[in-house]
């Protein structure tokens, strides 16, 4: 196996993937580099010194923009959406394992929001909240708008997971005298835990950087994507690049931590007698 030669298709696909990664992250490299400019640096090349000045400046009070508060709001909203997406997607996946009346229409209604333009969803939710006398806010209407984006993906992932899940494990647990709750907690949940973590990561990442569905539903206080957009029209210093670098590093940190957690769970399951 170790000496087996790879076909030409492997190298073609590897080259295509390399070009994709370069296209995806190549333009961002300019932002990363420019964020490390000196105090007199500008928004374009060449670099004017090298320092961490703009990163320290980022956490100071800005004339325009409020990075700390907007980041806290986006983080809180992302965690709320993540938890709700995991719970609802899991319950939906369990429910759709058995046929019930109205299952097909309910499924299509669940994923219908994926084909509706995001700005239309944002406009509709914002108008609805105003009509019923509830002031739009990031933790209310914004939260609902984000769920219209994350829940369909979470449900589809859980459908795929349960379609490949063999019910023989649950049948064996019941034959050994386990109750339905014990079967779920000790058999089903540990086996699908990595998938649930993936659903949670997916829900958090979609919510954390969502712009269009937040635009008309966030109310008076911006989330981080809205704050960054506002800063692009007013901020003329590399502090904007520093913000992009910090938020990107945070996203990679979340992804890396999630992958490590999934690997740890898989290792424990393999080591379990």
C-alpha positions as CSV (number, residue, x, y, z in Angstrom):
1,X,0.0,0.0,0.0
2,X,2.8,2.4,0.9
3,X,4.5,2.0,-2.5
4,X,1.3,2.3,-4.6
5,X,1.6,5.1,-7.2
6,X,-1.0,7.8,-7.3
7,X,-2.8,8.4,-10.6
8,X,-2.8,11.6,-12.6
9,X,-6.3,12.4,-11.2
10,X,-4.9,12.8,-7.7
11,X,-2.4,15.4,-8.8
12,X,-5.0,17.3,-10.8
13,X,-7.4,17.4,-7.9
14,X,-4.5,18.4,-5.5
15,X,-3.6,21.2,-7.8
16,X,-7.2,22.3,-8.1
17,X,-7.5,22.3,-4.3
18,X,-4.3,24.3,-3.9
19,X,-5.6,26.9,-6.3
20,X,-8.9,27.0,-4.4
21,X,-7.1,27.6,-1.1
22,X,-4.9,30.3,-2.7
23,X,-8.0,32.0,-4.1
24,X,-9.7,31.8,-0.8
25,X,-7.0,33.0,1.5
26,X,-4.6,34.8,-0.9
27,X,-6.4,38.2,-0.8
28,X,-6.7,38.0,3.0
29,X,-2.9,37.8,3.3
30,X,-2.7,41.4,2.4
31,X,-4.9,42.3,5.3
32,X,-2.9,40.1,7.7
33,X,0.4,41.8,6.6
34,X,-0.9,45.4,6.6
35,X,-2.3,44.9,10.1
36,X,1.2,44.7,11.5
37,X,2.2,48.2,10.3
38,X,3.8,50.8,12.5
39,X,2.0,53.8,14.1
40,X,2.3,55.8,10.9
41,X,1.1,53.1,8.6
42,X,-1.6,53.5,6.0
43,X,-4.1,51.3,4.2
44,X,-1.8,50.3,1.3
45,X,1.6,48.9,0.6
46,X,4.5,49.4,1.2
47,X,4.7,48.7,4.9
48,X,5.6,51.7,7.1
49,X,7.3,49.9,9.9
50,X,6.4,46.7,11.7
51,X,4.7,46.6,15.1
52,X,1.6,45.5,17.1
53,X,0.4,49.1,17.5
54,X,-2.9,48.6,15.7
55,X,-3.8,45.5,17.7
56,X,-3.4,47.5,20.9
57,X,-5.2,50.4,19.4
58,X,-8.1,48.0,18.5
59,X,-9.0,47.5,22.2
60,X,-8.9,51.2,23.0
61,X,-11.8,53.5,22.7
62,X,-12.4,54.2,19.0
63,X,-13.8,57.4,17.5
64,X,-15.8,55.2,15.2
65,X,-16.9,51.7,16.0
66,X,-17.2,49.6,19.1
67,X,-15.3,46.4,18.6
68,X,-15.6,45.0,22.1
69,X,-19.4,45.3,22.5
70,X,-20.2,44.2,19.0
71,X,-17.9,41.2,19.4
72,X,-19.6,40.3,22.7
73,X,-23.0,40.5,21.0
74,X,-21.9,38.3,18.1
75,X,-20.4,35.8,20.4
76,X,-23.5,35.6,22.6
77,X,-25.8,35.4,19.6
78,X,-23.6,32.7,18.0
79,X,-23.7,30.6,21.2
80,X,-27.5,31.0,21.4
81,X,-28.0,30.0,17.8
82,X,-25.5,27.1,18.2
83,X,-27.4,25.6,21.2
84,X,-30.8,26.0,19.6
85,X,-29.6,24.5,16.3
86,X,-28.1,21.5,18.0
87,X,-31.2,20.8,20.1
88,X,-33.8,21.3,17.4
89,X,-31.8,19.5,14.7
90,X,-31.3,16.5,17.1
91,X,-35.0,16.4,17.9
92,X,-36.0,16.7,14.3
93,X,-33.6,14.0,13.3
94,X,-35.1,11.7,15.9
95,X,-38.7,12.6,14.9
96,X,-38.1,12.0,11.2
97,X,-36.7,8.5,11.8
98,X,-40.4,7.4,11.9
99,X,-43.0,8.3,9.4
100,X,-45.8,10.6,10.6
101,X,-48.6,12.6,9.0
102,X,-47.3,15.8,7.4
103,X,-43.6,14.8,7.4
104,X,-43.0,15.7,3.8
105,X,-44.6,19.2,3.9
106,X,-42.9,19.9,7.2
107,X,-39.5,18.9,5.7
108,X,-39.9,21.3,2.7
109,X,-41.1,24.1,4.9
110,X,-38.0,23.6,7.1
111,X,-35.6,24.0,4.2
112,X,-37.6,26.6,2.3
113,X,-35.7,29.5,3.9
114,X,-32.5,28.4,2.1
115,X,-33.9,29.4,-1.2
116,X,-35.4,32.8,-0.1
117,X,-32.9,35.7,-0.5
118,X,-31.4,36.5,2.9
119,X,-32.2,40.2,2.7
120,X,-35.9,39.4,2.1
121,X,-35.9,37.2,5.2
122,X,-34.4,40.0,7.2
123,X,-36.9,42.6,5.8
124,X,-39.8,40.3,6.5
125,X,-38.9,39.6,10.1
126,X,-38.0,43.2,10.8
127,X,-41.3,44.4,9.5
128,X,-43.3,41.7,11.3
129,X,-41.7,42.6,14.7
130,X,-42.5,46.3,14.1
131,X,-46.1,45.5,13.2
132,X,-46.7,43.4,16.3
133,X,-45.2,46.2,18.5
134,X,-41.9,44.4,19.4
135,X,-38.8,46.4,18.9
136,X,-36.2,44.5,16.7
137,X,-33.1,43.5,18.6
138,X,-30.2,41.2,18.0
139,X,-31.3,38.8,20.8
140,X,-34.9,38.7,19.5
141,X,-35.6,39.2,15.9
142,X,-31.9,38.8,15.0
143,X,-31.9,35.5,16.8
144,X,-34.9,34.3,14.9
145,X,-33.5,35.5,11.6
146,X,-30.3,33.5,12.2
147,X,-32.2,30.4,13.0
148,X,-33.9,30.5,9.6
149,X,-30.4,30.1,8.2
150,X,-28.8,27.6,10.6
151,X,-31.7,25.2,11.3
152,X,-32.2,23.9,7.8
153,X,-28.5,23.0,7.6
154,X,-28.5,21.4,11.0
155,X,-31.6,19.3,10.1
156,X,-30.1,18.2,6.8
157,X,-26.9,17.1,8.6
158,X,-28.8,15.1,11.2
159,X,-30.9,13.5,8.5
160,X,-27.7,12.3,6.8
161,X,-26.4,11.0,10.1
162,X,-29.5,9.0,11.0
163,X,-29.8,7.6,7.5
164,X,-26.4,5.9,8.0
165,X,-27.1,5.0,11.7
166,X,-27.9,1.3,12.2
167,X,-30.8,0.7,14.6
168,X,-29.2,-2.6,15.6
169,X,-27.2,-0.9,18.4
170,X,-30.4,0.4,20.0
171,X,-32.1,-3.0,19.5
172,X,-29.2,-4.7,21.3
173,X,-29.4,-2.2,24.2
174,X,-33.1,-2.8,24.6
175,X,-32.6,-6.6,24.5
176,X,-30.2,-6.1,27.4
177,X,-32.9,-4.4,29.4
178,X,-32.1,-0.7,28.8
179,X,-34.9,1.8,28.9
180,X,-35.5,4.2,26.0
181,X,-33.7,7.0,27.9
182,X,-30.8,4.8,28.8
183,X,-30.5,3.7,25.1
184,X,-30.5,7.3,24.0
185,X,-28.0,8.5,26.6
186,X,-25.6,5.6,26.7
187,X,-25.8,4.3,23.1
188,X,-27.2,6.8,20.6
189,X,-25.8,10.1,22.0
190,X,-22.2,9.0,22.3
191,X,-22.2,7.6,18.8
192,X,-23.6,10.8,17.2
193,X,-21.7,13.2,19.5
194,X,-19.1,14.2,16.8
195,X,-21.9,15.0,14.4
196,X,-23.7,17.1,17.0
197,X,-20.4,19.0,17.6
198,X,-20.2,19.6,13.8
199,X,-23.8,20.9,13.7
200,X,-22.9,23.2,16.6
201,X,-19.8,24.5,14.9
202,X,-21.7,25.0,11.7
203,X,-24.5,26.9,13.5
204,X,-22.1,29.1,15.3
205,X,-20.0,30.0,12.3
206,X,-23.0,30.7,10.2
207,X,-24.4,33.0,12.9
208,X,-21.1,34.6,13.8
209,X,-20.4,36.1,10.4
210,X,-24.0,36.5,9.1
211,X,-24.7,40.0,7.7
212,X,-27.7,40.0,5.4
213,X,-30.2,38.4,7.8
214,X,-28.9,40.7,10.6
215,X,-29.0,43.9,8.7
216,X,-32.7,44.8,9.4
217,X,-33.2,42.7,12.5
218,X,-30.4,43.7,14.8
219,X,-32.1,46.8,16.1
220,X,-30.1,49.7,17.6
221,X,-26.9,47.7,18.4
222,X,-24.7,46.2,15.8
223,X,-23.2,42.7,15.7
224,X,-19.6,42.3,14.6
225,X,-20.2,41.9,10.9
226,X,-22.4,45.1,10.9
227,X,-19.8,46.9,12.9
228,X,-17.1,46.0,10.5
229,X,-19.2,47.1,7.6
230,X,-19.8,50.4,9.2
231,X,-16.1,50.8,10.0
232,X,-15.2,50.3,6.3
233,X,-17.0,53.5,5.5
234,X,-15.4,55.6,8.3
235,X,-12.2,54.1,9.5
236,X,-9.1,55.0,7.5
237,X,-6.3,53.4,9.6
238,X,-4.9,49.8,9.7
239,X,-7.0,49.2,12.9
240,X,-9.6,47.8,10.5
241,X,-7.1,45.3,9.2
242,X,-6.1,44.4,12.8
243,X,-9.8,43.7,13.4
244,X,-10.0,41.4,10.4
245,X,-6.9,39.6,11.6
246,X,-8.2,39.1,15.1
247,X,-11.6,37.9,14.0
248,X,-10.1,35.5,11.5
249,X,-7.7,34.1,14.1
250,X,-10.7,33.6,16.5
251,X,-12.6,31.7,13.8
252,X,-9.6,29.4,13.2
253,X,-9.2,28.9,17.0
254,X,-12.9,27.8,17.3
255,X,-12.5,25.4,14.3
256,X,-9.2,24.0,15.7
257,X,-10.8,23.5,19.2
258,X,-13.8,21.7,17.7
259,X,-11.6,19.4,15.6
260,X,-9.5,18.5,18.7
261,X,-12.7,17.8,20.7
262,X,-14.0,15.5,18.0
263,X,-10.7,13.7,17.8
264,X,-10.7,13.3,21.6
265,X,-14.2,11.8,21.5
266,X,-13.3,9.4,18.7
267,X,-10.2,8.3,20.6
268,X,-12.1,7.6,23.7
269,X,-14.7,5.6,21.8
270,X,-12.0,3.5,20.2
271,X,-10.3,2.9,23.5
272,X,-13.6,1.9,25.3
273,X,-13.7,-1.8,25.8
